[in-house]
């Protein structure tokens, strides 16, 4: 899949001196299968910068700004993302060469930790802001490592075992096929399995862009544990939280709250990585509690079926309210002591929640653990896009927060005019103002 990228250059820079470097940057992006849509020189005017950033990100998958001084640029970017400027050290606990500098609150700092002195790249919401004159060094030592991940392709193989039958799904750059190896006497049995489970498995497998297994687990851990890379620090903290949860309660005493939404999809992915790395002997099915709303979206239930079959999850569907449903759920499973949740502070009634907190005294008693509590909206989409995690199709249709058919519409902020008469809804990851995430929910 080729993604599009655009570049903005502030007009008081020496554009002629940048020509060679910009050409080099475009060539390298093309080699990484990015389509460079345009390179534009713009006025250093706050309104112009805000307009170009907003429309550049809506029209492209990524945007690069080249600006050595950052005068007016960061304030204009904050206006687009509805965030504020804060001191870098208040973003997280990592040291950075930008310490003491004001940057957008939701920004990540991409740095090169070596003897080469390079100005960091400021990143937020698919926008890269470069203030280093040497674009070649910036690309090779900072930008390539990060941007390549969003478009990286890898062959995928997964093996399934159904009784006496051996089934393999193989998806590589050259083939996309289903291989079934079985004895002839089991052929009817295989056909029966194929008509249900394998149909779902094949459909889900087609959504896979990267390997779910040891290689992806190593990649997630590798990035999360590069301590001086501020851009992955939130992943590192989430993994630490999940590891501590498994250490205290043990995997067999933990369940997930899973409703097919983007946040719990990220959480499930992280949990599976932790299980594979630290508990390879754990062979039980991971239990997920699905509180199903009245009149759920068909697409949500289909996605939950797909992910359940693929990861061999035990999905327990509850059609009662949350409190009553949890009571019924735990009554039948008294061994479950902790619930991993994809809750974030922007969710209703979650602003003052702790990462680890028991349910209220009037509720069934279980420890609620929220590893993603301090993630923001763009963090969620960066994770899904970077690791190419399959998610519910509704998010590509303009929905940003999923409830039921009765209380959910496409987000009005994603309605975008193309030409004079045509309007389309952009995918959820193109919502720039995270505070409008629930504008499609009643």
C-alpha positions as a Markdown table, in Angstrom:
| # | Residue | x | y | z |
|---|---|---|---|---|
| 1 | Unk | 0.0 | 0.0 | 0.0 |
| 2 | Unk | 1.4 | 3.4 | -1.0 |
| 3 | Unk | 0.8 | 6.3 | 1.4 |
| 4 | Unk | 0.9 | 9.9 | 0.4 |
| 5 | Unk | 3.1 | 12.6 | 1.9 |
| 6 | Unk | 3.4 | 16.3 | 1.4 |
| 7 | Unk | 6.1 | 18.9 | 2.3 |
| 8 | Unk | 5.7 | 22.5 | 3.4 |
| 9 | Unk | 8.7 | 24.9 | 3.4 |
| 10 | Unk | 8.5 | 28.4 | 5.0 |
| 11 | Unk | 9.2 | 31.0 | 2.4 |
| 12 | Unk | 11.9 | 32.9 | 4.4 |
| 13 | Unk | 14.2 | 29.9 | 4.1 |
| 14 | Unk | 16.8 | 29.7 | 1.3 |
| 15 | Unk | 14.7 | 27.5 | -1.0 |
| 16 | Unk | 17.4 | 27.2 | -3.7 |
| 17 | Unk | 19.9 | 25.8 | -1.1 |
| 18 | Unk | 17.2 | 23.3 | -0.1 |
| 19 | Unk | 16.5 | 22.1 | -3.6 |
| 20 | Unk | 19.0 | 19.2 | -3.6 |
| 21 | Unk | 18.1 | 18.1 | -0.1 |
| 22 | Unk | 14.3 | 18.2 | -0.8 |
| 23 | Unk | 14.9 | 16.2 | -4.0 |
| 24 | Unk | 16.9 | 13.7 | -2.0 |
| 25 | Unk | 14.1 | 13.5 | 0.6 |
| 26 | Unk | 11.5 | 12.9 | -2.1 |
| 27 | Unk | 13.5 | 10.2 | -3.7 |
| 28 | Unk | 14.0 | 8.4 | -0.4 |
| 29 | Unk | 10.3 | 8.6 | 0.4 |
| 30 | Unk | 9.5 | 7.1 | -3.0 |
| 31 | Unk | 11.8 | 4.2 | -2.3 |
| 32 | Unk | 9.8 | 3.6 | 0.9 |
| 33 | Unk | 6.7 | 3.4 | -1.2 |
| 34 | Unk | 5.4 | 6.9 | -0.3 |
| 35 | Unk | 3.8 | 9.0 | -3.0 |
| 36 | Unk | 5.1 | 12.6 | -2.6 |
| 37 | Unk | 2.0 | 14.6 | -3.6 |
| 38 | Unk | 3.6 | 18.1 | -3.6 |
| 39 | Unk | 6.3 | 20.3 | -2.1 |
| 40 | Unk | 4.9 | 23.8 | -1.3 |
| 41 | Unk | 6.5 | 27.0 | -0.1 |
| 42 | Unk | 4.2 | 29.0 | 2.1 |
| 43 | Unk | 4.1 | 32.4 | 3.9 |
| 44 | Unk | 5.2 | 32.6 | 7.5 |
| 45 | Unk | 1.7 | 33.7 | 8.5 |
| 46 | Unk | -0.1 | 31.9 | 11.4 |
| 47 | Unk | -3.4 | 31.6 | 9.5 |
| 48 | Unk | -1.6 | 30.4 | 6.4 |
| 49 | Unk | 0.4 | 27.8 | 8.3 |
| 50 | Unk | -2.7 | 26.5 | 10.2 |
| 51 | Unk | -4.7 | 26.2 | 6.9 |
| 52 | Unk | -1.9 | 24.4 | 5.1 |
| 53 | Unk | -1.3 | 22.0 | 8.0 |
| 54 | Unk | -5.0 | 21.1 | 8.4 |
| 55 | Unk | -5.6 | 20.6 | 4.7 |
| 56 | Unk | -2.3 | 18.9 | 4.1 |
| 57 | Unk | -3.0 | 16.3 | 6.7 |
| 58 | Unk | -6.6 | 15.8 | 5.4 |
| 59 | Unk | -5.4 | 15.3 | 1.8 |
| 60 | Unk | -2.4 | 13.2 | 2.7 |
| 61 | Unk | -1.4 | 10.4 | 5.1 |
| 62 | Unk | 1.6 | 12.4 | 6.4 |
| 63 | Unk | 2.9 | 15.9 | 6.2 |
| 64 | Unk | 6.5 | 17.3 | 6.7 |
| 65 | Unk | 7.2 | 20.9 | 7.7 |
| 66 | Unk | 10.8 | 22.2 | 7.1 |
| 67 | Unk | 11.4 | 25.2 | 9.3 |
| 68 | Unk | 14.6 | 26.2 | 11.0 |
| 69 | Unk | 13.3 | 28.9 | 13.4 |
| 70 | Unk | 9.8 | 27.5 | 14.3 |
| 71 | Unk | 8.6 | 31.1 | 14.6 |
| 72 | Unk | 4.7 | 31.0 | 14.6 |
| 73 | Unk | 4.8 | 27.4 | 13.4 |
| 74 | Unk | 4.2 | 25.6 | 16.7 |
| 75 | Unk | 1.5 | 28.0 | 17.8 |
| 76 | Unk | -0.3 | 27.4 | 14.4 |
| 77 | Unk | 0.1 | 23.7 | 14.8 |
| 78 | Unk | -1.4 | 23.9 | 18.3 |
| 79 | Unk | -4.5 | 25.7 | 16.8 |
| 80 | Unk | -5.0 | 22.8 | 14.3 |
| 81 | Unk | -4.7 | 20.1 | 17.0 |
| 82 | Unk | -6.5 | 22.1 | 19.7 |
| 83 | Unk | -3.7 | 21.6 | 22.1 |
| 84 | Unk | -1.3 | 23.9 | 24.0 |
| 85 | Unk | 2.4 | 24.5 | 24.2 |
| 86 | Unk | 4.2 | 22.9 | 27.2 |
| 87 | Unk | 7.8 | 22.5 | 28.3 |
| 88 | Unk | 9.3 | 19.4 | 26.9 |
| 89 | Unk | 10.3 | 17.9 | 30.3 |
| 90 | Unk | 6.6 | 18.0 | 31.3 |
| 91 | Unk | 5.6 | 15.6 | 28.5 |
| 92 | Unk | 7.4 | 12.6 | 30.0 |
| 93 | Unk | 10.3 | 11.6 | 32.2 |
| 94 | Unk | 12.9 | 11.2 | 29.5 |
| 95 | Unk | 15.8 | 13.6 | 29.0 |
| 96 | Unk | 16.0 | 15.3 | 25.6 |
| 97 | Unk | 18.1 | 17.9 | 23.9 |
| 98 | Unk | 14.9 | 20.0 | 23.6 |
| 99 | Unk | 14.4 | 20.1 | 27.4 |
| 100 | Unk | 13.0 | 23.5 | 28.4 |
| 101 | Unk | 11.7 | 24.2 | 24.9 |
| 102 | Unk | 8.0 | 24.8 | 24.4 |
| 103 | Unk | 6.3 | 22.2 | 22.1 |
| 104 | Unk | 2.7 | 21.0 | 21.6 |
| 105 | Unk | 1.5 | 19.0 | 24.5 |
| 106 | Unk | 0.7 | 15.8 | 22.4 |
| 107 | Unk | 4.0 | 16.0 | 20.5 |
| 108 | Unk | 6.7 | 13.3 | 20.5 |
| 109 | Unk | 10.4 | 14.1 | 20.2 |
| 110 | Unk | 12.3 | 12.0 | 17.6 |
| 111 | Unk | 16.0 | 12.2 | 18.3 |
| 112 | Unk | 19.3 | 10.6 | 17.2 |
| 113 | Unk | 21.4 | 9.5 | 20.2 |
| 114 | Unk | 25.0 | 9.6 | 18.9 |
| 115 | Unk | 28.0 | 11.9 | 18.4 |
| 116 | Unk | 26.3 | 13.5 | 15.4 |
| 117 | Unk | 24.6 | 16.7 | 16.6 |
| 118 | Unk | 21.2 | 16.9 | 15.0 |
| 119 | Unk | 18.2 | 18.9 | 16.0 |
| 120 | Unk | 15.3 | 16.6 | 16.9 |
| 121 | Unk | 12.2 | 16.1 | 14.8 |
| 122 | Unk | 8.9 | 17.1 | 16.5 |
| 123 | Unk | 6.1 | 14.7 | 15.7 |
| 124 | Unk | 2.4 | 14.7 | 16.3 |
| 125 | Unk | -0.6 | 13.3 | 14.5 |
| 126 | Unk | 1.2 | 12.2 | 11.3 |
| 127 | Unk | 3.0 | 15.6 | 11.1 |
| 128 | Unk | 6.8 | 15.8 | 11.1 |
| 129 | Unk | 8.4 | 19.2 | 11.9 |
| 130 | Unk | 12.1 | 19.3 | 10.8 |
| 131 | Unk | 14.3 | 22.2 | 12.1 |
| 132 | Unk | 17.7 | 20.7 | 11.1 |
| 133 | Unk | 19.3 | 22.2 | 7.9 |
| 134 | Unk | 20.9 | 18.9 | 7.0 |
| 135 | Unk | 17.9 | 17.0 | 5.6 |
| 136 | Unk | 20.0 | 14.1 | 4.5 |
| 137 | Unk | 21.3 | 13.4 | 8.0 |
| 138 | Unk | 17.9 | 13.9 | 9.5 |
| 139 | Unk | 16.3 | 11.4 | 7.1 |
| 140 | Unk | 19.0 | 8.8 | 7.5 |
| 141 | Unk | 19.4 | 9.0 | 11.3 |
| 142 | Unk | 16.0 | 10.0 | 12.6 |
| 143 | Unk | 13.1 | 10.1 | 10.1 |
| 144 | Unk | 13.7 | 6.8 | 8.2 |
| 145 | Unk | 13.6 | 4.7 | 11.3 |
| 146 | Unk | 10.1 | 6.0 | 12.2 |
| 147 | Unk | 8.4 | 6.6 | 8.9 |
| 148 | Unk | 9.5 | 3.3 | 7.4 |
| 149 | Unk | 7.4 | 1.5 | 10.0 |
| 150 | Unk | 4.2 | 2.9 | 8.8 |
| 151 | Unk | 4.6 | 1.3 | 5.3 |
| 152 | Unk | 6.7 | -1.8 | 6.2 |
| 153 | Unk | 5.5 | -5.0 | 4.6 |
| 154 | Unk | 6.4 | -8.5 | 5.8 |
| 155 | Unk | 5.4 | -12.0 | 4.7 |
| 156 | Unk | 2.9 | -13.7 | 7.1 |
| 157 | Unk | 2.4 | -17.4 | 7.9 |
| 158 | Unk | 0.1 | -18.8 | 10.5 |
| 159 | Unk | -0.7 | -22.4 | 11.2 |
| 160 | Unk | -3.9 | -23.7 | 12.6 |
| 161 | Unk | -4.7 | -27.2 | 14.1 |
| 162 | Unk | -8.1 | -28.7 | 13.8 |
| 163 | Unk | -8.1 | -32.2 | 15.3 |
| 164 | Unk | -6.2 | -34.4 | 12.9 |
| 165 | Unk | -5.9 | -31.7 | 10.2 |
| 166 | Unk | -3.1 | -29.4 | 9.5 |
| 167 | Unk | -4.1 | -26.0 | 8.0 |
| 168 | Unk | -1.7 | -23.2 | 6.9 |
| 169 | Unk | -2.5 | -19.7 | 5.8 |
| 170 | Unk | 0.3 | -18.2 | 3.7 |
| 171 | Unk | 0.3 | -14.6 | 2.7 |
| 172 | Unk | 3.5 | -13.1 | 1.1 |
| 173 | Unk | 4.2 | -10.5 | -1.6 |
| 174 | Unk | 3.9 | -13.2 | -4.3 |
| 175 | Unk | 1.0 | -15.3 | -3.1 |
| 176 | Unk | -2.2 | -15.2 | -1.0 |
| 177 | Unk | -3.4 | -18.8 | -0.6 |
| 178 | Unk | -4.9 | -21.3 | 1.7 |
| 179 | Unk | -3.1 | -24.6 | 2.2 |
| 180 | Unk | -4.9 | -27.5 | 3.7 |
| 181 | Unk | -3.1 | -30.8 | 4.5 |
| 182 | Unk | -5.2 | -33.6 | 5.8 |
| 183 | Unk | -6.0 | -37.3 | 5.4 |
| 184 | Unk | -8.7 | -38.2 | 3.0 |
| 185 | Unk | -10.9 | -39.7 | 5.7 |
| 186 | Unk | -11.0 | -36.3 | 7.4 |
| 187 | Unk | -11.9 | -34.3 | 4.2 |
| 188 | Unk | -15.6 | -33.8 | 5.2 |
| 189 | Unk | -14.6 | -32.6 | 8.6 |
| 190 | Unk | -12.2 | -30.1 | 7.1 |
| 191 | Unk | -14.8 | -28.8 | 4.7 |
| 192 | Unk | -17.2 | -28.3 | 7.6 |
| 193 | Unk | -14.6 | -26.4 | 9.6 |
| 194 | Unk | -13.7 | -24.3 | 6.5 |
| 195 | Unk | -17.3 | -23.2 | 5.9 |
| 196 | Unk | -17.3 | -21.5 | 9.3 |
| 197 | Unk | -14.0 | -20.8 | 11.1 |
| 198 | Unk | -11.7 | -20.7 | 8.1 |
| 199 | Unk | -13.9 | -18.3 | 6.2 |
| 200 | Unk | -13.5 | -15.9 | 9.1 |
| 201 | Unk | -9.8 | -16.7 | 9.5 |
| 202 | Unk | -9.1 | -16.1 | 5.8 |
| 203 | Unk | -11.0 | -12.8 | 5.9 |
| 204 | Unk | -9.1 | -11.6 | 9.0 |
| 205 | Unk | -5.8 | -12.9 | 7.5 |
| 206 | Unk | -6.3 | -10.6 | 4.5 |
| 207 | Unk | -6.3 | -7.7 | 6.9 |
| 208 | Unk | -2.9 | -8.6 | 8.4 |
| 209 | Unk | -0.1 | -6.4 | 7.2 |
| 210 | Unk | 2.5 | -7.5 | 9.7 |
| 211 | Unk | 3.4 | -10.7 | 11.5 |
| 212 | Unk | 1.6 | -11.6 | 14.8 |
| 213 | Unk | 4.3 | -13.6 | 16.5 |
| 214 | Unk | 7.8 | -13.5 | 17.8 |
| 215 | Unk | 9.0 | -11.0 | 15.3 |
| 216 | Unk | 6.3 | -8.4 | 16.0 |
| 217 | Unk | 6.7 | -9.0 | 19.7 |
| 218 | Unk | 10.4 | -8.3 | 19.5 |
| 219 | Unk | 9.7 | -5.2 | 17.5 |
| 220 | Unk | 7.2 | -3.8 | 20.0 |
| 221 | Unk | 9.5 | -4.5 | 22.9 |
| 222 | Unk | 12.5 | -3.2 | 21.1 |
| 223 | Unk | 10.8 | 0.2 | 20.4 |
| 224 | Unk | 9.3 | 0.4 | 23.9 |
| 225 | Unk | 12.6 | -0.2 | 25.6 |
| 226 | Unk | 14.7 | 2.4 | 23.7 |
| 227 | Unk | 14.7 | 4.7 | 26.8 |
| 228 | Unk | 16.0 | 7.8 | 25.0 |
| 229 | Unk | 13.3 | 7.6 | 22.3 |
| 230 | Unk | 10.6 | 9.8 | 23.7 |
| 231 | Unk | 8.2 | 8.8 | 20.9 |
| 232 | Unk | 7.8 | 5.3 | 22.3 |
| 233 | Unk | 7.8 | 6.1 | 26.0 |
| 234 | Unk | 4.0 | 5.7 | 26.4 |
| 235 | Unk | 4.3 | 2.2 | 24.9 |
| 236 | Unk | 7.0 | 1.4 | 27.3 |
| 237 | Unk | 4.9 | 2.5 | 30.3 |
| 238 | Unk | 1.8 | 0.5 | 29.0 |
| 239 | Unk | 3.9 | -2.7 | 28.7 |
| 240 | Unk | 5.3 | -2.2 | 32.2 |
| 241 | Unk | 1.8 | -1.9 | 33.5 |
| 242 | Unk | 0.6 | -5.1 | 31.8 |
| 243 | Unk | 3.7 | -7.0 | 33.0 |
| 244 | Unk | 3.1 | -5.9 | 36.6 |
| 245 | Unk | -0.5 | -7.0 | 36.3 |
| 246 | Unk | 0.4 | -10.5 | 35.1 |
| 247 | Unk | 3.1 | -10.7 | 37.8 |
| 248 | Unk | 0.6 | -9.8 | 40.5 |
| 249 | Unk | -2.5 | -11.7 | 39.4 |
| 250 | Unk | -1.2 | -14.4 | 37.0 |
| 251 | Unk | -2.5 | -14.7 | 33.4 |
| 252 | Unk | -5.2 | -17.2 | 34.4 |
| 253 | Unk | -6.8 | -14.7 | 36.8 |
| 254 | Unk | -7.0 | -11.8 | 34.3 |
| 255 | Unk | -9.6 | -10.9 | 31.7 |
| 256 | Unk | -10.0 | -8.1 | 29.1 |
| 257 | Unk | -12.9 | -5.8 | 28.6 |
| 258 | Unk | -13.2 | -5.9 | 24.8 |
| 259 | Unk | -15.9 | -4.3 | 22.6 |
| 260 | Unk | -14.1 | -4.2 | 19.3 |
| 261 | Unk | -13.1 | -0.5 | 19.6 |
| 262 | Unk | -9.8 | 1.0 | 18.7 |
| 263 | Unk | -8.5 | 1.4 | 22.2 |
| 264 | Unk | -9.2 | -2.2 | 23.4 |
| 265 | Unk | -7.8 | -3.4 | 20.0 |
| 266 | Unk | -4.5 | -1.7 | 20.9 |
| 267 | Unk | -4.7 | -3.1 | 24.4 |
| 268 | Unk | -5.3 | -6.7 | 23.1 |
| 269 | Unk | -2.3 | -6.4 | 20.8 |
| 270 | Unk | 0.0 | -5.3 | 23.7 |
| 271 | Unk | -1.4 | -8.0 | 26.0 |
| 272 | Unk | -0.7 | -10.7 | 23.4 |
| 273 | Unk | 2.9 | -9.4 | 22.9 |
| 274 | Unk | 3.5 | -9.6 | 26.7 |
| 275 | Unk | 2.0 | -13.1 | 27.0 |
| 276 | Unk | 4.1 | -14.4 | 24.1 |
| 277 | Unk | 7.3 | -12.9 | 25.5 |
| 278 | Unk | 6.9 | -13.8 | 29.2 |
| 279 | Unk | 4.4 | -16.6 | 29.3 |
| 280 | Unk | 4.9 | -18.8 | 26.3 |
| 281 | Unk | 3.7 | -21.8 | 28.3 |
| 282 | Unk | 0.3 | -20.2 | 28.9 |
| 283 | Unk | -2.0 | -22.1 | 26.5 |
| 284 | Unk | -5.4 | -21.2 | 27.9 |
| 285 | Unk | -7.8 | -19.0 | 25.9 |
| 286 | Unk | -7.6 | -15.4 | 26.9 |
| 287 | Unk | -11.0 | -14.4 | 28.3 |
| 288 | Unk | -12.7 | -11.2 | 27.0 |
| 289 | Unk | -15.9 | -9.8 | 28.3 |
| 290 | Unk | -17.9 | -8.1 | 25.6 |
| 291 | Unk | -20.7 | -5.8 | 27.0 |
| 292 | Unk | -22.9 | -5.7 | 23.9 |
| 293 | Unk | -25.0 | -2.6 | 23.4 |
| 294 | Unk | -28.6 | -2.6 | 22.2 |
| 295 | Unk | -28.6 | -2.7 | 18.4 |
| 296 | Unk | -24.8 | -3.1 | 17.9 |
| 297 | Unk | -23.2 | -2.5 | 14.5 |
| 298 | Unk | -22.9 | -5.6 | 12.4 |
| 299 | Unk | -19.4 | -4.6 | 11.5 |
| 300 | Unk | -18.4 | -4.5 | 15.2 |
| 301 | Unk | -19.7 | -8.0 | 15.8 |
| 302 | Unk | -18.1 | -9.3 | 12.6 |
| 303 | Unk | -14.7 | -7.8 | 13.7 |
| 304 | Unk | -15.0 | -9.4 | 17.1 |
| 305 | Unk | -15.7 | -12.8 | 15.5 |
| 306 | Unk | -12.7 | -12.4 | 13.3 |
| 307 | Unk | -10.3 | -11.4 | 16.0 |
| 308 | Unk | -11.7 | -14.1 | 18.3 |
| 309 | Unk | -11.1 | -16.8 | 15.8 |
| 310 | Unk | -7.7 | -15.6 | 14.8 |
| 311 | Unk | -6.4 | -15.3 | 18.4 |
| 312 | Unk | -8.4 | -18.1 | 19.8 |
| 313 | Unk | -10.0 | -15.9 | 22.4 |
| 314 | Unk | -12.9 | -16.8 | 24.7 |
| 315 | Unk | -15.4 | -14.0 | 24.0 |
| 316 | Unk | -18.2 | -13.8 | 26.7 |
| 317 | Unk | -21.0 | -11.7 | 25.3 |
| 318 | Unk | -23.1 | -9.9 | 28.0 |
| 319 | Unk | -26.3 | -8.2 | 26.9 |
| 320 | Unk | -27.1 | -6.7 | 30.3 |
| 321 | Unk | -25.9 | -3.3 | 31.7 |
| 322 | Unk | -22.3 | -3.0 | 32.7 |
| 323 | Unk | -22.8 | -3.4 | 36.4 |
| 324 | Unk | -25.3 | -6.3 | 36.2 |
| 325 | Unk | -23.4 | -7.9 | 33.4 |
| 326 | Unk | -20.1 | -7.8 | 35.4 |
| 327 | Unk | -21.9 | -9.4 | 38.3 |
| 328 | Unk | -23.2 | -12.3 | 36.2 |
| 329 | Unk | -19.8 | -12.6 | 34.5 |
| 330 | Unk | -17.8 | -12.9 | 37.7 |
| 331 | Unk | -20.4 | -15.1 | 39.4 |
| 332 | Unk | -19.5 | -17.9 | 36.9 |
| 333 | Unk | -15.8 | -17.1 | 37.0 |
| 334 | Unk | -14.8 | -16.4 | 40.6 |
| 335 | Unk | -11.1 | -17.0 | 39.8 |
| 336 | Unk | -10.9 | -13.8 | 37.8 |
| 337 | Unk | -9.4 | -11.0 | 39.9 |
| 338 | Unk | -8.3 | -8.2 | 37.5 |
| 339 | Unk | -9.7 | -6.6 | 34.4 |
| 340 | Unk | -7.5 | -5.0 | 31.7 |
| 341 | Unk | -9.3 | -2.1 | 30.1 |
| 342 | Unk | -8.6 | 0.3 | 27.2 |
| 343 | Unk | -9.9 | 3.3 | 29.1 |
| 344 | Unk | -8.3 | 6.7 | 28.5 |
| 345 | Unk | -8.7 | 9.9 | 30.5 |
| 346 | Unk | -10.7 | 11.5 | 27.7 |
| 347 | Unk | -13.4 | 8.8 | 28.2 |
| 348 | Unk | -16.5 | 9.9 | 30.2 |
| 349 | Unk | -16.0 | 9.8 | 34.0 |
| 350 | Unk | -12.3 | 8.7 | 33.6 |
| 351 | Unk | -10.5 | 12.0 | 34.1 |
| 352 | Unk | -9.5 | 11.2 | 37.7 |
| 353 | Unk | -9.2 | 7.4 | 37.4 |
| 354 | Unk | -6.0 | 5.7 | 38.6 |
| 355 | Unk | -4.1 | 3.2 | 36.4 |
| 356 | Unk | -4.9 | 0.5 | 39.0 |
| 357 | Unk | -8.2 | 1.0 | 40.9 |
| 358 | Unk | -10.7 | -1.3 | 42.5 |
| 359 | Unk | -14.3 | -1.1 | 41.4 |
| 360 | Unk | -16.6 | 1.0 | 43.7 |
| 361 | Unk | -17.8 | -0.7 | 46.8 |
| 362 | Unk | -21.3 | -1.1 | 45.4 |
| 363 | Unk | -20.0 | -3.0 | 42.4 |
| 364 | Unk | -18.7 | -6.5 | 42.0 |
| 365 | Unk | -15.1 | -6.3 | 43.3 |
| 366 | Unk | -12.4 | -6.5 | 40.6 |
| 367 | Unk | -9.2 | -4.6 | 40.0 |
| 368 | Unk | -9.5 | -2.3 | 37.0 |
| 369 | Unk | -6.2 | -1.9 | 35.2 |
| 370 | Unk | -5.9 | 0.8 | 32.5 |
| 371 | Unk | -2.5 | 0.7 | 30.8 |
| 372 | Unk | -3.6 | 3.2 | 28.1 |
| 373 | Unk | -5.0 | 5.8 | 30.6 |
| 374 | Unk | -2.6 | 8.6 | 29.6 |
| 375 | Unk | -2.5 | 7.9 | 25.9 |
| 376 | Unk | -4.1 | 10.5 | 23.6 |
| 377 | Unk | -6.2 | 10.0 | 20.5 |
| 378 | Unk | -3.3 | 10.3 | 18.1 |
| 379 | Unk | -1.2 | 7.8 | 20.2 |
| 380 | Unk | -3.9 | 5.1 | 19.6 |
| 381 | Unk | -3.9 | 5.7 | 15.8 |
| 382 | Unk | -0.1 | 5.9 | 15.6 |
| 383 | Unk | 0.1 | 2.5 | 17.2 |
| 384 | Unk | -2.5 | 0.9 | 15.0 |
| 385 | Unk | -1.0 | 2.4 | 11.8 |
| 386 | Unk | 2.7 | 1.8 | 12.8 |
| 387 | Unk | 2.3 | -1.8 | 13.8 |
| 388 | Unk | -0.4 | -2.2 | 11.1 |
| 389 | Unk | -2.9 | -3.8 | 13.5 |
| 390 | Unk | -6.2 | -4.7 | 11.9 |
| 391 | Unk | -9.2 | -2.7 | 13.3 |
| 392 | Unk | -12.9 | -2.4 | 12.8 |
| 393 | Unk | -13.8 | -1.2 | 9.3 |
| 394 | Unk | -16.2 | 1.5 | 10.6 |
| 395 | Unk | -13.2 | 3.7 | 11.5 |
| 396 | Unk | -12.4 | 4.0 | 7.8 |
| 397 | Unk | -15.9 | 5.2 | 7.1 |
| 398 | Unk | -15.8 | 8.3 | 9.4 |
| 399 | Unk | -16.7 | 6.9 | 12.8 |
| 400 | Unk | -14.3 | 7.9 | 15.6 |
| 401 | Unk | -16.1 | 6.4 | 18.7 |
| 402 | Unk | -18.3 | 3.3 | 18.5 |
| 403 | Unk | -21.5 | 2.8 | 20.5 |
| 404 | Unk | -24.7 | 1.3 | 19.1 |
| 405 | Unk | -26.6 | 2.0 | 15.9 |
| 406 | Unk | -29.0 | 4.1 | 17.9 |
| 407 | Unk | -26.4 | 6.6 | 19.4 |
| 408 | Unk | -23.5 | 6.7 | 16.9 |
| 409 | Unk | -23.1 | 8.6 | 13.7 |
| 410 | Unk | -20.1 | 9.5 | 11.5 |
| 411 | Unk | -18.1 | 12.3 | 13.0 |
| 412 | Unk | -19.1 | 15.7 | 11.5 |
| 413 | Unk | -15.5 | 16.9 | 11.8 |
| 414 | Unk | -14.4 | 14.3 | 9.3 |
| 415 | Unk | -16.8 | 15.5 | 6.6 |
| 416 | Unk | -14.5 | 16.9 | 3.9 |
| 417 | Unk | -15.3 | 18.7 | 0.6 |
| 418 | Unk | -13.7 | 17.5 | -2.5 |
| 419 | Unk | -14.1 | 19.9 | -5.4 |
| 420 | Unk | -17.3 | 21.9 | -5.6 |
| 421 | Unk | -20.0 | 19.4 | -5.0 |
| 422 | Unk | -18.6 | 16.2 | -3.6 |
| 423 | Unk | -18.2 | 15.5 | 0.1 |
| 424 | Unk | -16.6 | 12.5 | 1.8 |
| 425 | Unk | -16.0 | 11.3 | 5.3 |
| 426 | Unk | -12.3 | 10.9 | 6.1 |
| 427 | Unk | -11.0 | 7.9 | 8.1 |
| 428 | Unk | -10.9 | 8.2 | 11.9 |
| 429 | Unk | -7.1 | 8.6 | 12.0 |
| 430 | Unk | -7.4 | 11.9 | 10.2 |
| 431 | Unk | -9.3 | 13.6 | 13.0 |
| 432 | Unk | -6.8 | 16.2 | 14.1 |
| 433 | Unk | -8.6 | 17.6 | 17.2 |
| 434 | Unk | -8.8 | 14.7 | 19.6 |
| 435 | Unk | -11.3 | 16.5 | 21.8 |
| 436 | Unk | -13.9 | 15.9 | 19.1 |
| 437 | Unk | -13.4 | 12.2 | 19.2 |
| 438 | Unk | -16.9 | 11.6 | 20.6 |
| 439 | Unk | -18.7 | 14.2 | 18.5 |
| 440 | Unk | -20.4 | 11.3 | 16.7 |
| 441 | Unk | -21.8 | 9.8 | 19.9 |
| 442 | Unk | -25.1 | 10.8 | 21.5 |
